[in-house]
Amino acid sequence: MNDVDRTIPATEVGHLARAVLDAVGQVVVGKREALELVLAGILAGGHVLLEDLPGLGKTLTARSFAQALGLDFRRLQFTPDLLPADVTGSFLYDQRSGDFSFRAGPVFTNLLLADEINRTPPKTQSALLEAMQEKQVSVEGVTYKLDEPFHVLATANPIEYEGTYPLPEAQLDRFLLRVSFGYPQREEEWDVLRRRMARRREEAEIKPVVDAATLRAMQAALEDVVVEDSVGRYIVDLTAATREHPSVLVGASPRGSLALLLLSRVRAVFAGRDYVVPEDVKEVAASALAHRITLRPEMWLRRVDPSFVVGEVLEQTPAPASGALPSHAAGRAGR
């Protein structure tokens, strides 16, 4: 059976997702909430920006998810001298045939780790932009489709500015969400050391929980998750409120609303439901919207974080009642 024919109920997606998270959690210790967000971004069909300090498990997280999801994985280290052709691939002259042949770049994979994406110039960053948005690359006028699933996990160091090229707003908007891990607790850090001593080698291997075909079926199943009109309008109200906040210069675009919709569906199946409630939206709001907000210059001087603005928007925007089963789901259950 090919991946097109496979179907998985939305409720089954939650069971598979928890199994994937349990597998990754054997290697990435104590970051369950952040790992859930990363997996939510993948299941929602998007790309994830991992923005955090060095040494906090960003690269390990990407490799572990690739192994648990049974995906082809490639890591690309972004540097100031990296060229667009180093990402997409290029035409090489074949002396035997007397013609040029295309050599595919590392972007031709299922899960690409774009390591330290803010260390490469904008021209190379934009080469990745087409791949992320259109699932294709164009080289010398020829377009090549990327095989699905295709996801980018990009890492960025938020504190180093010398020798870096900050991602422009247009490219930040292409990331479905931004995730930070933070320092582990002392017991979690000791657990990392104990596990390293127990396996007696540096690399940690994870057996695949699903494969690429199953992942695509899981992603397709999310289309069956019901979003009632009241919840949909709440999503739009939240995004629109970021544009009207006094601390904000540029608010979240409609892509922010779409990100909330897609990610809240994943949170619903994580909770074992096939319908979205406002709490699902609230849980993903900061990760989905904060990186899409440009604050006024005086707010940067006062070190105001965009996620703080999202928190205020959540407090000030009335949420619909969520105690009852949505009418769509209730009608379906009665049949």
Sequence and secondary structure as in RCSB ss.txt:
>XXXX:A:sequence
MNDVDRTIPATEVGHLARAVLDAVGQVVVGKREALELVLAGILAGGHVLLEDLPGLGKTLTARSFAQALGLDFRR
LQFTPDLLPADVTGSFLYDQRSGDFSFRAGPVFTNLLLADEINRTPPKTQSALLEAMQEKQVSVEGVTYKLDEPF
HVLATANPIEYEGTYPLPEAQLDRFLLRVSFGYPQREEEWDVLRRRMARRREEAEIKPVVDAATLRAMQAALEDV
VVEDSVGRYIVDLTAATREHPSVLVGASPRGSLALLLLSRVRAVFAGRDYVVPEDVKEVAASALAHRITLRPEMW
LRRVDPSFVVGEVLEQTPAPASGALPSHAAGRAGR
>XXXX:A:secstr
  TTT    HHHHHHHHHHHHHHHHTTSTT HHHHHHHHHHHHTT  EEEE  TTSSHHHHHHHHHHHTT  EEE
EE  TT  HHHHHEEEEEETTTTEEEEEE TTSSSEEEEETGGGS HHHHHHHHHHHHHSEEEETTEEEE  SS 
EEEEEE SS  TT     HHHHTTSSEEE      HHHHHHHHHHHHHHTSS      SS HHHHHHHHHHGGGS
B  HHHHHHHHHHHHHHHH TTEEE   HHHHHHHHHHHHHHHHHTT SB  HHHHHHHHHHHHGGG EE HHHH
HTT  HHHHHHHHHHHS     SS  HHHHHHHH 
